[in-house]
Amino acid sequence: MKTLSNRLLLWFEKRRKSKTLVLAKNLIIKASDTVTELEKAIRTFSEGKKLKAEKCIERLFITEVEIDELRRSVFAELSKGTLPMKYREDLKALIGRLDRLADHVKDAARSLKILLEVDSVVPRECLDIFLRMVKNLVECTVFLNRSIEMLGIDPSNAIKFALKVDESERLIDDDYLMARISFIKNSGKVDSPTFMVLKDLTDSIEHAADMCADTADFIRILAVGEV
């Protein structure tokens, strides 16, 4: 995630670098980092590596706090009006979406933390579905970042990568349905409180994927005007 080009957000920049755009670039990188940490946390949890999973969650929570601070800093800079109005509004809309993405990822991590705290035993079938979902969520954010990178450089490629976000999001939707089916199939193996947490975890991953798709739609709108 940290190999993002220095040309990131060039579409918004147009004239010169600014403190606002540097802050926004850092926020985008950190939003992606939360998804990567969630994937690591779920993977290590599925492998029975409780301590490693907890460390991943701790890093995720720290990053999410940093994202909140960056969002406030970006909005404070935007209020100074150093960028043209159109770019200020578009950048604010993009940052808001990425902030909500990180919120959903944090919610998923909270559910996983509960499962760790009470030493829950999750059916292998459910774990495999969660792993597929979060793997595709990582892909969503990779394609989303590439789409953002292409704004102002190659709008056609920005659109192409935005469409790839949709493809990964559809795979997550398919597994979301499979997860709900799996809950019923495994209802005799897991108690109701645990299933409530598992449902929250599944919902949060699905909401994060939806936010990726929503952001990709927004990028497509911006890119179409540049083609």
ZADO-1210 file (C-alpha; in nm, 4 decimals, padded with zeros to 6 digits):
<atoms>
<atom x="00.0000" y="00.0000" z="00.0000" code="MET" pos="1"/>
<atom x="00.2877" y="00.2371" z="00.0673" code="LYS" pos="2"/>
<atom x="00.4191" y="00.2243" z="-00.2909" code="THR" pos="3"/>
<atom x="00.1654" y="00.4855" z="-00.3996" code="LEU" pos="4"/>
<atom x="00.3095" y="00.7270" z="-00.6540" code="SER" pos="5"/>
<atom x="00.4008" y="01.0824" z="-00.5585" code="ASN" pos="6"/>
<atom x="00.1579" y="01.1776" z="-00.8362" code="ARG" pos="7"/>
<atom x="-00.1316" y="01.0641" z="-00.6203" code="LEU" pos="8"/>
<atom x="-00.4109" y="01.3222" z="-00.6166" code="LEU" pos="9"/>
<atom x="-00.2625" y="01.5066" z="-00.9162" code="LEU" pos="10"/>
<atom x="-00.6174" y="01.5451" z="-01.0462" code="TRP" pos="11"/>
<atom x="-00.6898" y="01.7661" z="-00.7470" code="PHE" pos="12"/>
<atom x="-00.3597" y="01.9422" z="-00.7546" code="GLU" pos="13"/>
<atom x="-00.3362" y="02.1015" z="-01.1020" code="LYS" pos="14"/>
<atom x="-00.1130" y="02.3888" z="-00.9913" code="ARG" pos="15"/>
<atom x="00.1164" y="02.3080" z="-00.7008" code="ARG" pos="16"/>
<atom x="00.1656" y="02.0860" z="-00.3995" code="LYS" pos="17"/>
<atom x="-00.0046" y="02.1959" z="-00.0814" code="SER" pos="18"/>
<atom x="-00.0249" y="02.0904" z="00.2806" code="LYS" pos="19"/>
<atom x="-00.3862" y="01.9861" z="00.2171" code="THR" pos="20"/>
<atom x="-00.2912" y="01.7399" z="-00.0544" code="LEU" pos="21"/>
<atom x="-00.0036" y="01.5925" z="00.1432" code="VAL" pos="22"/>
<atom x="-00.2405" y="01.5278" z="00.4350" code="LEU" pos="23"/>
<atom x="-00.5008" y="01.3772" z="00.2007" code="ALA" pos="24"/>
<atom x="-00.2423" y="01.1476" z="00.0435" code="LYS" pos="25"/>
<atom x="-00.1388" y="01.0209" z="00.3882" code="ASN" pos="26"/>
<atom x="-00.5033" y="00.9578" z="00.4789" code="LEU" pos="27"/>
<atom x="-00.5597" y="00.7489" z="00.1660" code="ILE" pos="28"/>
<atom x="-00.2536" y="00.5370" z="00.2431" code="ILE" pos="29"/>
<atom x="-00.3633" y="00.4828" z="00.6034" code="LYS" pos="30"/>
<atom x="-00.7188" y="00.3906" z="00.5016" code="ALA" pos="31"/>
<atom x="-00.5686" y="00.1151" z="00.2872" code="SER" pos="32"/>
<atom x="-00.3448" y="00.0088" z="00.5745" code="ASP" pos="33"/>
<atom x="-00.6468" y="-00.0590" z="00.7968" code="THR" pos="34"/>
<atom x="-00.7808" y="-00.3072" z="00.5412" code="VAL" pos="35"/>
<atom x="-00.4424" y="-00.4811" z="00.5198" code="THR" pos="36"/>
<atom x="-00.4280" y="-00.5125" z="00.8999" code="GLU" pos="37"/>
<atom x="-00.7820" y="-00.6518" z="00.9102" code="LEU" pos="38"/>
<atom x="-00.6855" y="-00.9186" z="00.6572" code="GLU" pos="39"/>
<atom x="-00.3806" y="-01.0114" z="00.8644" code="LYS" pos="40"/>
<atom x="-00.5885" y="-01.0196" z="01.1834" code="ALA" pos="41"/>
<atom x="-00.8526" y="-01.2518" z="01.0399" code="ILE" pos="42"/>
<atom x="-00.5898" y="-01.4747" z="00.8795" code="ARG" pos="43"/>
<atom x="-00.3869" y="-01.5124" z="01.1998" code="THR" pos="44"/>
<atom x="-00.7078" y="-01.5648" z="01.3997" code="PHE" pos="45"/>
<atom x="-00.8055" y="-01.8454" z="01.1618" code="SER" pos="46"/>
<atom x="-00.4608" y="-02.0004" z="01.2172" code="GLU" pos="47"/>
<atom x="-00.5064" y="-01.9926" z="01.5950" code="GLY" pos="48"/>
<atom x="-00.2386" y="-01.7247" z="01.6417" code="LYS" pos="49"/>
<atom x="-00.4263" y="-01.5165" z="01.8961" code="LYS" pos="50"/>
<atom x="-00.1386" y="-01.2879" z="02.0003" code="LEU" pos="51"/>
<atom x="-00.0522" y="-01.1951" z="01.6410" code="LYS" pos="52"/>
<atom x="-00.4178" y="-01.1256" z="01.5648" code="ALA" pos="53"/>
<atom x="-00.4391" y="-00.8963" z="01.8681" code="GLU" pos="54"/>
<atom x="-00.1291" y="-00.7054" z="01.7536" code="LYS" pos="55"/>
<atom x="-00.2840" y="-00.6519" z="01.4114" code="CYS" pos="56"/>
<atom x="-00.6017" y="-00.5171" z="01.5703" code="ILE" pos="57"/>
<atom x="-00.4024" y="-00.2835" z="01.7954" code="GLU" pos="58"/>
<atom x="-00.2189" y="-00.1410" z="01.4925" code="ARG" pos="59"/>
<atom x="-00.5476" y="-00.1040" z="01.3080" code="LEU" pos="60"/>
<atom x="-00.7031" y="00.0928" z="01.5941" code="PHE" pos="61"/>
<atom x="-00.4004" y="00.3236" z="01.6122" code="ILE" pos="62"/>
<atom x="-00.4148" y="00.3839" z="01.2371" code="THR" pos="63"/>
<atom x="-00.7866" y="00.4590" z="01.2528" code="GLU" pos="64"/>
<atom x="-00.7249" y="00.7266" z="01.5167" code="VAL" pos="65"/>
<atom x="-00.4576" y="00.8757" z="01.2910" code="GLU" pos="66"/>
<atom x="-00.7091" y="00.8782" z="01.0050" code="ILE" pos="67"/>
<atom x="-00.9555" y="01.0758" z="01.2168" code="ASP" pos="68"/>
<atom x="-00.6839" y="01.3269" z="01.3000" code="GLU" pos="69"/>
<atom x="-00.5829" y="01.3564" z="00.9344" code="LEU" pos="70"/>
<atom x="-00.9454" y="01.4039" z="00.8284" code="ARG" pos="71"/>
<atom x="-00.9849" y="01.6913" z="01.0723" code="ARG" pos="72"/>
<atom x="-00.6574" y="01.8426" z="00.9521" code="SER" pos="73"/>
<atom x="-00.7580" y="01.8122" z="00.5862" code="VAL" pos="74"/>
<atom x="-01.0952" y="01.9753" z="00.6496" code="PHE" pos="75"/>
<atom x="-00.9276" y="02.2538" z="00.8481" code="ALA" pos="76"/>
<atom x="-00.6894" y="02.3198" z="00.5580" code="GLU" pos="77"/>
<atom x="-00.9728" y="02.3055" z="00.3063" code="LEU" pos="78"/>
<atom x="-01.1572" y="02.5731" z="00.5026" code="SER" pos="79"/>
<atom x="-00.8698" y="02.8128" z="00.4292" code="LYS" pos="80"/>
<atom x="-00.9601" y="02.8081" z="00.0624" code="GLY" pos="81"/>
<atom x="-00.6100" y="02.7607" z="-00.0829" code="THR" pos="82"/>
<atom x="-00.7509" y="02.5318" z="-00.3537" code="LEU" pos="83"/>
<atom x="-01.0241" y="02.6159" z="-00.6094" code="PRO" pos="84"/>
<atom x="-01.3787" y="02.5566" z="-00.4793" code="MET" pos="85"/>
<atom x="-01.4479" y="02.2617" z="-00.7113" code="LYS" pos="86"/>
<atom x="-01.1341" y="02.0768" z="-00.6014" code="TYR" pos="87"/>
<atom x="-01.2046" y="02.1520" z="-00.2351" code="ARG" pos="88"/>
<atom x="-01.5513" y="01.9975" z="-00.2585" code="GLU" pos="89"/>
<atom x="-01.4347" y="01.6947" z="-00.4574" code="ASP" pos="90"/>
<atom x="-01.1437" y="01.6325" z="-00.2220" code="LEU" pos="91"/>
<atom x="-01.3707" y="01.6677" z="00.0804" code="LYS" pos="92"/>
<atom x="-01.6118" y="01.4129" z="-00.0695" code="ALA" pos="93"/>
<atom x="-01.3298" y="01.1673" z="-00.1371" code="LEU" pos="94"/>
<atom x="-01.1820" y="01.2023" z="00.2123" code="ILE" pos="95"/>
<atom x="-01.5252" y="01.1573" z="00.3705" code="GLY" pos="96"/>
<atom x="-01.5792" y="00.8310" z="00.1856" code="ARG" pos="97"/>
<atom x="-01.2386" y="00.6928" z="00.2815" code="LEU" pos="98"/>
<atom x="-01.2960" y="00.7906" z="00.6434" code="ASP" pos="99"/>
<atom x="-01.6225" y="00.5950" z="00.6454" code="ARG" pos="100"/>
<atom x="-01.4424" y="00.2997" z="00.4856" code="LEU" pos="101"/>
<atom x="-01.1950" y="00.2991" z="00.7757" code="ALA" pos="102"/>
<atom x="-01.4843" y="00.3200" z="01.0233" code="ASP" pos="103"/>
<atom x="-01.6402" y="00.0015" z="00.8821" code="HIS" pos="104"/>
<atom x="-01.3032" y="-00.1753" z="00.8933" code="VAL" pos="105"/>
<atom x="-01.2647" y="-00.0694" z="01.2558" code="LYS" pos="106"/>
<atom x="-01.6105" y="-00.2107" z="01.3337" code="ASP" pos="107"/>
<atom x="-01.5060" y="-00.5433" z="01.1805" code="ALA" pos="108"/>
<atom x="-01.1900" y="-00.5415" z="01.3930" code="ALA" pos="109"/>
<atom x="-01.3962" y="-00.4755" z="01.7048" code="ARG" pos="110"/>
<atom x="-01.6058" y="-00.7851" z="01.6347" code="SER" pos="111"/>
<atom x="-01.2922" y="-00.9911" z="01.5846" code="LEU" pos="112"/>
<atom x="-01.1505" y="-00.8554" z="01.9108" code="LYS" pos="113"/>
<atom x="-01.4622" y="-00.9749" z="02.0952" code="ILE" pos="114"/>
<atom x="-01.4183" y="-01.3233" z="01.9484" code="LEU" pos="115"/>
<atom x="-01.0563" y="-01.3220" z="02.0643" code="LEU" pos="116"/>
<atom x="-01.1415" y="-01.1988" z="02.4139" code="GLU" pos="117"/>
<atom x="-01.3857" y="-01.4814" z="02.4799" code="VAL" pos="118"/>
<atom x="-01.1839" y="-01.7500" z="02.2965" code="ASP" pos="119"/>
<atom x="-01.4664" y="-01.8207" z="02.0546" code="SER" pos="120"/>
<atom x="-01.4421" y="-02.1283" z="01.8352" code="VAL" pos="121"/>
<atom x="-01.5613" y="-02.0360" z="01.4864" code="VAL" pos="122"/>
<atom x="-01.6560" y="-02.3087" z="01.2354" code="PRO" pos="123"/>
<atom x="-01.3912" y="-02.3585" z="00.9667" code="ARG" pos="124"/>
<atom x="-01.6487" y="-02.2985" z="00.6937" code="GLU" pos="125"/>
<atom x="-01.7264" y="-01.9528" z="00.8346" code="CYS" pos="126"/>
<atom x="-01.3591" y="-01.8674" z="00.8715" code="LEU" pos="127"/>
<atom x="-01.2875" y="-01.9610" z="00.5104" code="ASP" pos="128"/>
<atom x="-01.5669" y="-01.7324" z="00.3935" code="ILE" pos="129"/>
<atom x="-01.4375" y="-01.4441" z="00.6064" code="PHE" pos="130"/>
<atom x="-01.0889" y="-01.4964" z="00.4625" code="LEU" pos="131"/>
<atom x="-01.2211" y="-01.4784" z="00.1068" code="ARG" pos="132"/>
<atom x="-01.4235" y="-01.1684" z="00.1866" code="MET" pos="133"/>
<atom x="-01.1353" y="-00.9787" z="00.3431" code="VAL" pos="134"/>
<atom x="-00.8932" y="-01.0906" z="00.0688" code="LYS" pos="135"/>
<atom x="-01.1263" y="-00.9412" z="-00.1888" code="ASN" pos="136"/>
<atom x="-01.1635" y="-00.6300" z="00.0272" code="LEU" pos="137"/>
<atom x="-00.7854" y="-00.5837" z="00.0086" code="VAL" pos="138"/>
<atom x="-00.8120" y="-00.6135" z="-00.3707" code="GLU" pos="139"/>
<atom x="-01.0902" y="-00.3535" z="-00.3672" code="CYS" pos="140"/>
<atom x="-00.8641" y="-00.1027" z="-00.1959" code="THR" pos="141"/>
<atom x="-00.5694" y="-00.1813" z="-00.4242" code="VAL" pos="142"/>
<atom x="-00.7800" y="-00.1144" z="-00.7333" code="PHE" pos="143"/>
<atom x="-00.9331" y="00.1920" z="-00.5701" code="LEU" pos="144"/>
<atom x="-00.5912" y="00.3415" z="-00.4979" code="ASN" pos="145"/>
<atom x="-00.4771" y="00.2747" z="-00.8525" code="ARG" pos="146"/>
<atom x="-00.7910" y="00.4406" z="-00.9816" code="SER" pos="147"/>
<atom x="-00.7199" y="00.7497" z="-00.7706" code="ILE" pos="148"/>
<atom x="-00.3588" y="00.7536" z="-00.8923" code="GLU" pos="149"/>
<atom x="-00.4739" y="00.7623" z="-01.2531" code="MET" pos="150"/>
<atom x="-00.6931" y="01.0713" z="-01.2098" code="LEU" pos="151"/>
<atom x="-00.5401" y="01.3522" z="-01.4124" code="GLY" pos="152"/>
<atom x="-00.2793" y="01.1142" z="-01.5564" code="ILE" pos="153"/>
<atom x="-00.4832" y="00.8566" z="-01.7481" code="ASP" pos="154"/>
<atom x="-00.8611" y="00.8963" z="-01.6928" code="PRO" pos="155"/>
<atom x="-00.9369" y="00.5871" z="-01.9043" code="SER" pos="156"/>
<atom x="-00.7256" y="00.3744" z="-01.6703" code="ASN" pos="157"/>
<atom x="-00.8895" y="00.5439" z="-01.3711" code="ALA" pos="158"/>
<atom x="-01.2229" y="00.4181" z="-01.5015" code="ILE" pos="159"/>
<atom x="-01.0797" y="00.0718" z="-01.5719" code="LYS" pos="160"/>
<atom x="-00.9513" y="00.0295" z="-01.2163" code="PHE" pos="161"/>
<atom x="-01.2777" y="00.1667" z="-01.0743" code="ALA" pos="162"/>
<atom x="-01.4623" y="-00.1078" z="-01.2628" code="LEU" pos="163"/>
<atom x="-01.2264" y="-00.3662" z="-01.1112" code="LYS" pos="164"/>
<atom x="-01.3338" y="-00.2400" z="-00.7676" code="VAL" pos="165"/>
<atom x="-01.6899" y="-00.3315" z="-00.8633" code="ASP" pos="166"/>
<atom x="-01.5805" y="-00.6808" z="-00.9690" code="GLU" pos="167"/>
<atom x="-01.4155" y="-00.7476" z="-00.6328" code="SER" pos="168"/>
<atom x="-01.7118" y="-00.5968" z="-00.4477" code="GLU" pos="169"/>
<atom x="-01.9480" y="-00.8364" z="-00.6259" code="ARG" pos="170"/>
<atom x="-01.7387" y="-01.1314" z="-00.5073" code="LEU" pos="171"/>
<atom x="-01.7736" y="-01.0022" z="-00.1516" code="ILE" pos="172"/>
<atom x="-02.1498" y="-00.9742" z="-00.1999" code="ASP" pos="173"/>
<atom x="-02.1600" y="-01.3384" z="-00.3131" code="ASP" pos="174"/>
<atom x="-01.9652" y="-01.4493" z="-00.0055" code="ASP" pos="175"/>
<atom x="-02.1831" y="-01.2329" z="00.2163" code="TYR" pos="176"/>
<atom x="-02.4781" y="-01.4497" z="00.1104" code="LEU" pos="177"/>
<atom x="-02.2717" y="-01.7653" z="00.1615" code="MET" pos="178"/>
<atom x="-02.1833" y="-01.6478" z="00.5121" code="ALA" pos="179"/>
<atom x="-02.5497" y="-01.6077" z="00.6046" code="ARG" pos="180"/>
<atom x="-02.6202" y="-01.9563" z="00.4716" code="ILE" pos="181"/>
<atom x="-02.3226" y="-02.0902" z="00.6653" code="SER" pos="182"/>
<atom x="-02.4581" y="-01.9415" z="00.9868" code="PHE" pos="183"/>
<atom x="-02.7741" y="-02.1483" z="00.9500" code="ILE" pos="184"/>
<atom x="-02.5852" y="-02.4640" z="00.8520" code="LYS" pos="185"/>
<atom x="-02.3605" y="-02.4322" z="01.1576" code="ASN" pos="186"/>
<atom x="-02.6275" y="-02.3161" z="01.4019" code="SER" pos="187"/>
<atom x="-02.5853" y="-02.6288" z="01.6120" code="GLY" pos="188"/>
<atom x="-02.2138" y="-02.5654" z="01.6644" code="LYS" pos="189"/>
<atom x="-02.2138" y="-02.2030" z="01.7795" code="VAL" pos="190"/>
<atom x="-02.4184" y="-02.0257" z="02.0469" code="ASP" pos="191"/>
<atom x="-02.6437" y="-01.7293" z="01.9680" code="SER" pos="192"/>
<atom x="-02.4222" y="-01.4530" z="02.1176" code="PRO" pos="193"/>
<atom x="-02.1283" y="-01.5691" z="01.9063" code="THR" pos="194"/>
<atom x="-02.3431" y="-01.5722" z="01.5943" code="PHE" pos="195"/>
<atom x="-02.4473" y="-01.2142" z="01.6683" code="MET" pos="196"/>
<atom x="-02.0802" y="-01.1111" z="01.6695" code="VAL" pos="197"/>
<atom x="-02.0096" y="-01.3134" z="01.3557" code="LEU" pos="198"/>
<atom x="-02.2996" y="-01.1397" z="01.1832" code="LYS" pos="199"/>
<atom x="-02.1646" y="-00.7989" z="01.2871" code="ASP" pos="200"/>
<atom x="-01.8237" y="-00.8942" z="01.1504" code="LEU" pos="201"/>
<atom x="-01.9740" y="-01.0044" z="00.8195" code="THR" pos="202"/>
<atom x="-02.1898" y="-00.6935" z="00.7920" code="ASP" pos="203"/>
<atom x="-01.8944" y="-00.4635" z="00.8591" code="SER" pos="204"/>
<atom x="-01.6822" y="-00.6228" z="00.5859" code="ILE" pos="205"/>
<atom x="-01.9740" y="-00.5971" z="00.3443" code="GLU" pos="206"/>
<atom x="-02.0324" y="-00.2306" z="00.4376" code="HIS" pos="207"/>
<atom x="-01.6617" y="-00.1574" z="00.3811" code="ALA" pos="208"/>
<atom x="-01.6857" y="-00.3167" z="00.0366" code="ALA" pos="209"/>
<atom x="-01.9944" y="-00.1084" z="-00.0411" code="ASP" pos="210"/>
<atom x="-01.8021" y="00.2056" z="00.0543" code="MET" pos="211"/>
<atom x="-01.5201" y="00.1048" z="-00.1805" code="CYS" pos="212"/>
<atom x="-01.7739" y="00.0645" z="-00.4607" code="ALA" pos="213"/>
<atom x="-01.9358" y="00.3982" z="-00.3769" code="ASP" pos="214"/>
<atom x="-01.5960" y="00.5684" z="-00.3866" code="THR" pos="215"/>
<atom x="-01.5168" y="00.3988" z="-00.7177" code="ALA" pos="216"/>
<atom x="-01.8443" y="00.5355" z="-00.8595" code="ASP" pos="217"/>
<atom x="-01.7360" y="00.8823" z="-00.7450" code="PHE" pos="218"/>
<atom x="-01.3941" y="00.8410" z="-00.9103" code="ILE" pos="219"/>
<atom x="-01.5643" y="00.7303" z="-01.2341" code="ARG" pos="220"/>
<atom x="-01.7726" y="01.0463" z="-01.2379" code="ILE" pos="221"/>
<atom x="-01.4598" y="01.2572" z="-01.1945" code="LEU" pos="222"/>
<atom x="-01.2686" y="01.0610" z="-01.4586" code="ALA" pos="223"/>
<atom x="-01.5444" y="01.0758" z="-01.7207" code="VAL" pos="224"/>
<atom x="-01.5136" y="01.4530" z="-01.7241" code="GLY" pos="225"/>
<atom x="-01.1421" y="01.4182" z="-01.8037" code="GLU" pos="226"/>
<atom x="-01.1666" y="01.1637" z="-02.0868" code="VAL" pos="227"/>
</atoms>
